[in-house]
Amino acid sequence: MMKWSDEASKTLSGVPFFVRKRVRKRVEEEAASLRAGEVTMEHVRTCQKRFLNRMEDEVKGFQVETCFGPGGCPKRAVNSDGLSESLEKRLSKRNMKAFLKERVNGPLKMHHEFRISISDCPNACSRPQIVDIGLIGVCMPEVTDEPCTQCGACVEACKENAVSIKDDVPVVDDSRCLYCGQCIRVCPVGSLKEAQKGYRILVGGKLGRHPRLGTELPGIHELDEIPAIVEQCLNHYQNHCLKGERFGDTLERTGLEDFIRKKQKNSRVLI
C-alpha cells in the first residue's frame, strides 16, 4: 500500500464512504504515474478536479460493498466468500451504466449507481440499511440436549439480553435475538448449537435529500437463494425505474407490498 502524507490522508477520510475506495485508488494511480514515493495533497487536488469535472467517466453503474468479514473478522455469522464476486458478475452482464444513461436526464453521477452491501453479521459494518439491496448475515441458535454447565458464558456474550438460563437450560428470547451466533461460539459443551444460517435482506435504502432505511423482506434466506432474489430486484428496478430514481423510490411508486408478494411466490425462507 502506498504511503500517504498526513494532510492527504486526513482529506481522504472526509470523502464520502461510498466513493472513498474508488478515490483512494485513483489518487494512488495518479501518484504512481508520476513515480512519487508518497501521496500528497497535490495528487489529491489533481484527482479531485478531474473527478468533479468528469464524474460520469468514474460512474460504473453499480457498487457491491462488503464488510471486513472476508478478511477473517471474528464476528462473522456467515461465510459470504465469493458472494460479492458473483453479484458483481451479474450486475456487469446487465450493463447498468448504459441502462442508467438511457434513464437519467443529464450526466450520470455517483448517487445514480445501484448499490448492494453485504455484511457477514448483524453488526452491519458495511451499512446495508442505506443501499438498494442490503444483506445481513445471521446464525440462529438452537438449544440441544447436552447438559448445561450454567457457566453463564452465553448470557455474558449476548449484547441483546436475549439469552438466559432457566431450570438449568439456556433459553433464547427470539423477540430480542439478532442471530449473531456469539452465544453458540462461547458455549463450552454444546448446549447451544447452530440451527440455521442465512441472510436478512433489506431493500430500498438510500441517503441524500430524502434518506430512508431499507425495508426488510420477510424471513431469513439461504446463501444459494441470494442471486435469484437479487435478479428479481434488478428485474423490477430495470422494468419500472424512471429518470434514474433509486430502487426505494421505484418500490414506493409501484407498491412494495406487491413486490414482496411476488418475491415470496418464488422464494423459500428459513423462518
Secondary structure, DSSP 8 states (H G I E B T S, - for coil): --EE-HHHHHHHHTS-HHHHHHHHHHHHHHHHHTT-SEE-HHHHHHHHHHHHHTHHHH--SEEEEE-SGGGT-TT-SS--TTHHHHHHHHHHHTTHHHHHHHH-SS---GGGSEEEEEESSTT-TT-GGGSSEEEEEEEEEEE-SS------HHHHH-TTS-EEEETTEEEE-TTT-----HHHHH-SSSSEEEEEEEEEEEES-B-SSS-B--EE-SS-B-GGGHHHHHHHHHHHHHHH--TT--HHHHHHHH-HHHHHHHHHHT-----
